[in-house]
Amino acid sequence: MILKSLPLTVSIVLLATTPLPSAADGGDQAGRGSRMRFEVMDKNRDGSISRQEWRGSDRSFEVHDWNKDGQLSGPEVEVGGRRETPVEQADHQPNRFERNVNWTAAGFTSLDHNRDRRLSANEWHFDQETFRRVDRNRDGALSQAEFVGSATEDDDRGDSFDDLDDNNNGRVERSEWHGGAEVFARLDRNRDGSLSRFEVVGAEPAATDVWDQFGNLDSNRNGTLSRNEWHWSLGNFDQRDANRDAVLSRREFERNPPNAAATNTAAQTIRVNARNRWTDGVIEVRAGDTIVFESSGTIVMSDNQNDTATPAGSRSARRAPDAPMLNQSAGALIAKIGDYGPLLVGARQTLVAPVGGRLYFGVNDDHLLDNSGEFTVSVKVHATNITRD
């Protein structure tokens, strides 16, 4: 126990004596009476953060650039600021990787169906990583105070683990963390001065864990979804409500929203660099599309030139402790659709897209800096015609 506490002690001393190279730390700054989040990055002291000043990934910058104007300013850099997107703009497919967009008291009340002033896991319809981070006292539920958040404890709930791991080494160091020091310390359970994927994201769902989206939303268990059980736009609700009875049956919920008929796309080829966490496939898919993957290539996953992998995974069948998919072989080709995933691709795979969004590809490894090589994946999307019931 004493040995495990030493790295934290050293980290505290360093933080007290040396400015962080990327101290985008809302919590620390709030404690010092700072006027803005990410203040250390504001080199020209104009009260806003440009992309050139931002020290972090492109994806992380996009997360904080709420109005998409190419700079962080106003509410985006206010200490304790929260993105409050109206639900009428939340048109995403609901799934276990969906991000909550409304961190207000009203947003809390809309989720608290049993009115017990706490959100249990059964009432939470969004990604588990955010739930874990917001649950300050680790009791497995969110109080309204935890949900709304505090200006003095910045949990940076907008950024995911992969958003923060800018150097792709499978860890989030203190210099990569954009939130408060107290939240970092709370998440750093083994006190080693960095955050592992497990510490931030939690345990990966078992392969047999089936996510029942409809059942999770059906709070009164009556077999239909009313509009007060729907936490996205009413436009999305009405698209699914084929018989116009103001409730969604399971069949209506699970069907695709009506769209114009789409044709099958030609095969596209993407090169996946083994050092990048996610490579943009520049391919948009819809929920229900059938995607066919054909992959090839060999990568090296360490300084040991014999530590190789094909798209199916490590030739030695080893696992990587903090890889995105813990129950799959290290080095395997994986994908995600928007924030949904990861999904195993391997050498050959055919799957039906559970959600709509953009395709991204990566390798199932934790430390990417010592990787070399690339995979090549051919992607064919079969989009079916969609008609009303």
C-alpha positions as CSV (number, residue, x, y, z in Angstrom):
1,M,0.0,0.0,0.0
2,I,2.9,2.4,0.8
3,L,4.6,1.6,-2.5
4,K,1.4,2.3,-4.4
5,S,1.0,5.7,-2.8
6,L,4.5,6.9,-3.8
7,P,3.6,7.8,-7.5
8,L,0.7,10.0,-6.3
9,T,3.0,11.8,-3.8
10,V,5.5,12.5,-6.5
11,S,2.8,13.7,-8.9
12,I,1.4,16.1,-6.3
13,V,4.9,17.6,-5.7
14,L,5.4,18.1,-9.4
15,L,2.0,19.8,-9.8
16,A,2.8,22.1,-7.0
17,T,6.2,23.2,-8.4
18,T,6.0,22.9,-12.2
19,P,3.3,24.3,-14.5
20,L,1.6,21.6,-16.5
21,P,2.5,21.7,-20.2
22,S,-1.2,21.5,-21.1
23,A,-2.9,22.5,-17.9
24,A,-6.4,22.7,-19.4
25,D,-7.7,22.2,-15.9
26,G,-11.1,23.8,-15.2
27,G,-11.2,22.4,-11.6
28,D,-7.8,23.7,-10.6
29,Q,-8.5,27.1,-12.2
30,A,-11.8,27.4,-10.6
31,G,-10.1,26.9,-7.2
32,R,-7.7,29.7,-8.0
33,G,-10.5,32.1,-9.1
34,S,-9.6,31.8,-12.7
35,R,-11.8,33.6,-15.2
36,M,-11.9,30.7,-17.7
37,R,-11.3,27.0,-18.4
38,F,-8.2,26.1,-20.3
39,E,-6.7,29.4,-19.4
40,V,-3.1,28.2,-19.7
41,M,-3.7,27.5,-23.4
42,D,-4.8,31.1,-24.1
43,K,-1.4,32.3,-25.2
44,N,-2.5,35.6,-26.6
45,R,-4.8,36.3,-23.6
46,D,-7.8,37.2,-25.8
47,G,-10.2,35.1,-23.7
48,S,-10.7,32.4,-26.4
49,I,-8.8,29.3,-27.4
50,S,-8.1,28.7,-31.1
51,R,-7.3,25.3,-32.6
52,Q,-3.7,26.3,-32.9
53,E,-3.6,27.1,-29.1
54,W,-5.4,23.9,-28.1
55,R,-3.2,21.2,-26.7
56,G,-5.1,18.0,-27.4
57,S,-6.8,16.0,-30.1
58,D,-9.0,17.3,-32.9
59,R,-11.9,15.3,-31.6
60,S,-11.5,16.8,-28.1
61,F,-11.5,20.3,-29.5
62,E,-14.7,19.5,-31.5
63,V,-16.3,18.3,-28.3
64,H,-15.8,21.6,-26.6
65,D,-16.5,23.8,-29.7
66,W,-20.3,23.7,-29.1
67,N,-21.2,26.3,-31.8
68,K,-18.6,24.9,-34.3
69,D,-17.0,28.3,-35.0
70,G,-13.5,27.0,-34.8
71,Q,-12.6,28.6,-31.4
72,L,-13.6,28.1,-27.8
73,S,-15.1,31.2,-26.2
74,G,-18.0,32.5,-24.1
75,P,-19.9,29.7,-22.3
76,E,-17.5,27.1,-23.9
77,V,-14.7,28.3,-21.6
78,E,-16.7,29.4,-18.6
79,V,-15.7,27.6,-15.4
80,G,-18.4,25.1,-14.7
81,G,-20.0,25.6,-18.1
82,R,-22.3,22.9,-19.4
83,R,-23.5,22.2,-22.9
84,E,-27.3,22.4,-22.8
85,T,-28.5,21.2,-26.2
86,P,-32.2,21.3,-26.6
87,V,-33.6,17.8,-27.0
88,E,-35.2,19.0,-30.2
89,Q,-31.7,19.0,-31.7
90,A,-30.8,15.6,-30.3
91,D,-31.7,13.4,-33.3
92,H,-29.2,10.6,-32.8
93,Q,-30.2,6.9,-32.6
94,P,-30.5,6.1,-28.9
95,N,-28.0,3.4,-27.8
96,R,-25.7,2.6,-24.9
97,F,-23.0,4.9,-26.3
98,E,-25.3,7.9,-26.8
99,R,-24.1,11.0,-25.0
100,N,-26.4,13.0,-22.8
101,V,-26.8,16.6,-24.1
102,N,-28.9,18.3,-21.4
103,W,-27.2,18.7,-18.0
104,T,-29.8,20.8,-16.4
105,A,-32.2,20.3,-13.5
106,A,-35.0,19.8,-16.1
107,G,-32.9,17.2,-17.8
108,F,-32.5,15.4,-14.6
109,T,-36.2,15.4,-13.9
110,S,-37.0,14.1,-17.3
111,L,-34.8,11.0,-16.6
112,D,-36.0,10.5,-13.0
113,H,-39.2,8.6,-13.8
114,N,-39.8,7.3,-10.3
115,R,-39.2,10.7,-8.8
116,D,-36.8,9.4,-6.1
117,R,-34.3,12.2,-6.8
118,R,-31.6,9.8,-8.0
119,L,-30.8,8.2,-11.4
120,S,-30.1,4.5,-11.1
121,A,-28.4,2.6,-13.9
122,N,-31.8,1.6,-15.1
123,E,-32.8,5.2,-15.6
124,W,-29.6,6.1,-17.4
125,H,-29.9,5.7,-21.2
126,F,-26.5,7.0,-22.2
127,D,-22.9,5.9,-22.2
128,Q,-21.5,4.3,-19.0
129,E,-18.2,6.2,-19.2
130,T,-19.9,9.5,-18.4
131,F,-22.1,7.9,-15.7
132,R,-19.0,6.6,-14.0
133,R,-17.3,10.0,-14.1
134,V,-20.3,12.0,-12.9
135,D,-21.0,9.6,-10.0
136,R,-18.7,11.4,-7.6
137,N,-19.5,9.3,-4.5
138,R,-19.4,6.0,-6.4
139,D,-22.7,4.8,-5.1
140,G,-24.0,3.6,-8.5
141,A,-26.6,6.4,-8.8
142,L,-26.6,10.1,-9.8
143,S,-28.0,12.7,-7.5
144,Q,-29.3,16.0,-9.0
145,A,-26.2,17.7,-7.6
146,E,-23.9,15.2,-9.3
147,F,-25.9,15.4,-12.6
148,V,-25.9,19.2,-12.8
149,G,-22.3,19.4,-11.7
150,S,-20.2,21.9,-9.8
151,A,-18.2,24.9,-11.0
152,T,-15.5,23.9,-8.5
153,E,-15.2,20.2,-9.6
154,D,-14.6,19.9,-13.3
155,D,-15.2,16.3,-14.5
156,D,-14.8,17.2,-18.2
157,R,-17.8,15.0,-19.0
158,G,-17.8,15.8,-22.7
159,D,-14.5,14.1,-23.4
160,S,-14.2,10.4,-23.8
161,F,-11.1,8.4,-22.9
162,D,-10.0,8.2,-26.6
163,D,-10.6,12.0,-26.9
164,L,-8.2,12.6,-24.1
165,D,-5.5,10.0,-25.0
166,D,-3.8,12.3,-27.5
167,N,-0.5,10.4,-27.7
168,N,-2.3,7.1,-28.2
169,N,-0.3,5.3,-25.4
170,G,-3.3,3.7,-23.8
171,R,-3.2,6.0,-20.8
172,V,-4.4,9.5,-19.9
173,E,-1.6,11.3,-18.2
174,R,-2.1,14.3,-16.0
175,S,-1.0,16.6,-18.7
176,E,-3.6,15.2,-21.1
177,W,-6.5,15.6,-18.6
178,H,-8.8,18.6,-19.1
179,G,-10.7,18.4,-15.9
180,G,-10.0,19.1,-12.2
181,A,-7.3,17.5,-10.2
182,E,-9.7,16.1,-7.6
183,V,-11.6,14.2,-10.3
184,F,-8.4,12.9,-11.8
185,A,-7.3,11.7,-8.3
186,R,-10.7,10.0,-7.7
187,L,-10.5,8.1,-11.0
188,D,-6.9,7.1,-10.5
189,R,-7.7,4.2,-8.2
190,N,-4.3,2.6,-8.2
191,R,-2.6,5.9,-7.6
192,D,0.0,5.5,-10.4
193,G,-0.4,9.1,-11.7
194,S,-2.2,8.2,-14.9
195,L,-5.6,6.9,-15.9
196,S,-6.1,3.5,-17.6
197,R,-9.0,2.7,-19.9
198,F,-10.6,0.6,-17.1
199,E,-10.4,3.4,-14.5
200,V,-12.1,5.9,-16.9
201,V,-14.5,3.7,-18.9
202,G,-15.1,0.7,-16.6
203,A,-15.4,-2.9,-17.4
204,E,-16.3,-3.9,-20.9
205,P,-19.7,-5.5,-21.3
206,A,-19.6,-9.3,-21.6
207,A,-20.1,-10.8,-25.0
208,T,-23.4,-12.2,-23.8
209,D,-24.6,-8.8,-22.5
210,V,-27.6,-7.9,-24.7
211,W,-28.6,-4.2,-24.6
212,D,-32.3,-3.9,-24.6
213,Q,-32.8,-0.3,-25.7
214,F,-36.6,-0.5,-25.7
215,G,-36.8,-2.1,-22.2
216,N,-34.4,0.4,-20.8
217,L,-36.5,3.3,-21.9
218,D,-39.9,1.7,-21.0
219,S,-39.8,3.0,-17.4
220,N,-43.4,2.0,-16.5
221,R,-43.0,-1.4,-18.1
222,N,-46.3,-1.2,-20.1
223,G,-44.8,-2.4,-23.4
224,T,-44.9,0.9,-25.2
225,L,-43.0,4.2,-25.1
226,S,-44.9,7.4,-24.5
227,R,-43.4,10.8,-25.3
228,N,-42.4,11.4,-21.7
229,E,-40.3,8.3,-21.9
230,W,-38.6,9.6,-25.0
231,H,-35.4,11.7,-24.4
232,W,-34.7,12.8,-28.0
233,S,-36.4,15.0,-30.5
234,L,-40.2,14.6,-31.1
235,G,-39.3,14.6,-34.8
236,N,-37.5,11.3,-34.2
237,F,-40.4,10.0,-32.2
238,D,-42.9,10.9,-34.9
239,Q,-40.8,9.2,-37.6
240,R,-41.1,5.9,-35.8
241,D,-44.7,6.3,-34.8
242,A,-46.1,4.7,-38.0
243,N,-49.7,4.4,-36.8
244,R,-49.8,7.9,-35.3
245,D,-51.2,6.7,-31.9
246,A,-48.6,8.8,-29.9
247,V,-46.9,5.8,-28.5
248,L,-44.1,3.5,-29.8
249,S,-44.5,-0.2,-29.8
250,R,-41.3,-2.3,-29.7
251,R,-41.6,-3.0,-33.4
252,E,-41.9,0.7,-34.2
253,F,-39.0,1.5,-32.0
254,E,-36.7,-1.1,-33.5
255,R,-37.5,-0.3,-37.1
256,N,-35.5,2.2,-39.1
257,P,-37.0,5.7,-39.4
258,P,-38.4,6.2,-42.8
259,N,-35.8,7.6,-45.3
260,A,-35.5,7.9,-49.0
261,A,-34.6,4.6,-50.7
262,A,-30.8,4.2,-50.9
263,T,-28.8,2.1,-53.3
264,N,-25.9,-0.1,-52.6
265,T,-22.5,1.7,-52.5
266,A,-19.4,0.6,-54.4
267,A,-16.6,-1.0,-52.3
268,Q,-14.3,1.5,-50.8
269,T,-10.7,0.8,-49.5
270,I,-9.3,2.3,-46.3
271,R,-5.8,2.1,-45.0
272,V,-5.6,1.8,-41.2
273,N,-2.4,3.0,-39.7
274,A,-1.5,0.9,-36.6
275,R,-0.3,4.0,-34.7
276,N,-3.6,5.8,-34.9
277,R,-6.4,5.2,-32.4
278,W,-9.1,5.8,-35.0
279,T,-8.9,6.3,-38.7
280,D,-11.8,8.1,-40.4
281,G,-13.3,5.8,-43.1
282,V,-15.2,8.7,-44.6
283,I,-18.2,6.4,-45.0
284,E,-21.6,7.2,-43.6
285,V,-24.0,4.3,-42.8
286,R,-27.6,4.2,-41.6
287,A,-29.1,1.9,-39.0
288,G,-30.1,-1.3,-40.7
289,D,-27.5,-1.1,-43.4
290,T,-25.5,-4.3,-44.1
291,I,-21.8,-3.7,-44.0
292,V,-19.3,-6.2,-45.5
293,F,-15.6,-6.0,-44.5
294,E,-12.7,-7.7,-46.2
295,S,-9.3,-7.0,-44.5
296,S,-5.6,-7.8,-45.1
297,G,-2.2,-6.8,-43.9
298,T,0.2,-7.3,-41.0
299,I,1.3,-4.9,-38.2
300,V,4.0,-5.0,-35.6
301,M,2.8,-4.1,-32.1
302,S,6.0,-3.5,-30.2
303,D,9.8,-3.2,-30.6
304,N,9.8,-7.0,-30.8
305,Q,9.5,-7.6,-34.6
306,N,7.9,-11.0,-33.9
307,D,5.0,-9.4,-32.1
308,T,2.8,-9.3,-35.1
309,A,-0.9,-9.3,-35.8
310,T,-3.2,-9.8,-38.8
311,P,-6.7,-8.3,-38.9
312,A,-7.8,-11.3,-37.0
313,G,-5.5,-10.5,-34.2
314,S,-2.2,-11.3,-32.6
315,R,-0.4,-14.3,-34.1
316,S,0.6,-15.3,-30.5
317,A,-3.0,-14.9,-29.4
318,R,-2.0,-12.4,-26.7
319,R,-4.4,-9.8,-25.2
320,A,-3.7,-6.2,-24.4
321,P,-4.6,-5.1,-20.8
322,D,-6.1,-1.7,-21.8
323,A,-7.3,-2.3,-25.4
324,P,-10.7,-1.0,-26.5
325,M,-12.0,-4.6,-26.6
326,L,-10.6,-6.5,-23.7
327,N,-12.2,-9.8,-24.7
328,Q,-10.6,-9.9,-28.1
329,S,-7.1,-10.5,-29.4
330,A,-4.6,-7.7,-29.4
331,G,-4.0,-6.1,-32.7
332,A,-7.3,-7.2,-34.3
333,L,-9.0,-4.8,-36.7
334,I,-11.9,-3.0,-35.0
335,A,-14.4,-0.3,-36.0
336,K,-16.9,2.1,-34.5
337,I,-19.9,3.9,-35.9
338,G,-19.8,7.5,-34.5
339,D,-19.5,6.9,-30.8
340,Y,-21.0,3.4,-31.0
341,G,-18.5,0.6,-30.6
342,P,-16.0,-0.7,-30.7
343,L,-17.0,-3.6,-33.0
344,L,-14.8,-6.5,-34.1
345,V,-14.1,-6.5,-37.8
346,G,-11.3,-9.0,-38.1
347,A,-10.3,-10.5,-41.5
348,R,-13.8,-10.9,-42.7
349,Q,-17.0,-9.7,-41.2
350,T,-20.6,-8.9,-42.2
351,L,-22.8,-7.0,-39.8
352,V,-26.0,-5.0,-39.7
353,A,-25.3,-1.4,-38.5
354,P,-27.1,-1.0,-35.1
355,V,-27.0,2.8,-35.4
356,G,-26.3,5.4,-38.1
357,G,-23.2,7.4,-38.3
358,R,-19.6,7.6,-39.7
359,L,-17.3,4.6,-39.8
360,Y,-14.0,4.7,-38.0
361,F,-11.3,2.0,-37.9
362,G,-8.5,1.1,-35.5
363,V,-6.4,-1.7,-34.0
364,N,-7.3,-3.4,-30.7
365,D,-4.1,-2.4,-28.9
366,D,-3.5,-0.2,-25.8
367,H,-0.1,1.3,-26.5
368,L,0.0,2.5,-30.1
369,L,3.3,4.5,-30.1
370,D,5.5,1.5,-30.8
371,N,3.3,0.0,-33.5
372,S,4.2,0.0,-37.2
373,G,2.5,-1.1,-40.4
374,E,-1.1,-0.9,-41.5
375,F,-4.2,-2.9,-42.4
376,T,-6.2,-2.4,-45.6
377,V,-9.9,-2.9,-45.3
378,S,-12.5,-3.0,-48.2
379,V,-15.9,-1.8,-47.1
380,K,-19.1,-2.5,-49.0
381,V,-22.4,-1.0,-47.7
382,H,-25.7,-2.6,-48.7
383,A,-28.5,-0.1,-47.9
384,T,-32.0,-1.6,-48.1
385,N,-35.1,0.2,-49.2
386,I,-37.2,1.4,-46.3
387,T,-40.9,1.6,-46.4
388,R,-43.6,2.4,-43.9
389,D,-45.4,-0.4,-42.1
